[in-house]
Amino acid sequence: MRDDQLQPNRANSEGQEPLSPENQQMLVTVLSNALLQAVEKPQQKAEEPKEFEIDLIELFKNGLDANLIYVDATDRFLDLLAGVSDPESKRRQYGENSLDGQWFPGDSILSAIGQSENRFTPLQLCVYACTLANQGTRYRATFLNRVVSSDYRELIKENQPEIMGTPMEISWETYDMYMKGMRKVVTELGGTARKYFGGREDPDGIGSFPVAVCAKTGTAEVGGEKRPNAMLAGFVADSNYPLAFIVCVEEGGYGAAACLPIASSVLKTCAEAMKVNG
């Protein structure tokens, strides 16, 4: 790119026009690219100066929106974090014209069973489990229920449930199938979580464990010589206890061994507290 392609106008105080929308969008793309490179390759030696230099102070004076740079970089960074889950994301990761960027039937199969190059945060997986429990209705995730004053007398802020987007159309047949399947992970012989949450001796969640839990254990490969991350996601199959959960133990190996004791203890405590306060 030549310097005549990026010609920011001088400050408005000099009587010149502000940045055009086209120039601003070009600059947003260039600067968000720089942010992404800094995140992806922070240890690399700085490249040689390009054909142009950008005076950020002057650009901001002329109306360049810093928030646009942040939003553009964040959206694209999250796309990279999500990994490969469909043809578009694979082309984005590997390049549209490369062999690695092509989508094959095997990619569909691997992606469907969670064996593709998916990358999700624990919070995203928790929202996913919550959405399954709600038969396709997805709620905004928040870290706080409410904020009160230091003396606990004044309610400063309280988050309310907020539905995100249009609910997925999950049929009752599909809903019933995965509910039973995730419950059998706990109650059936061969289930990877059968030694916890009451197990086979407590199929209805009314005996040794206070609630009926639906779960899925997992082992997330991270590459290299590291052990895989242990993963466990699920929810309580009881509308009186609206609890969804995710447990991730980095380099914890097999999901059941590392995650189940943690989830079992936390869920039991939460359920008993809700029962007492309910």
PyMOL commands that set and color helices and strands:
alter all, ss='L'
color gray80, all
select helices_A, chain A and resi 3-5+12-14+21-40+56-61+66-81+87-94+99-101+105-112+122-133+172-187+199-201+255-277
alter helices_A, ss='H'
color red, helices_A
select strands_A, chain A and resi 146-148+155-158+213-220+229-236+244-249
alter strands_A, ss='S'
color yellow, strands_A
deselect
rebuild
show_as cartoon
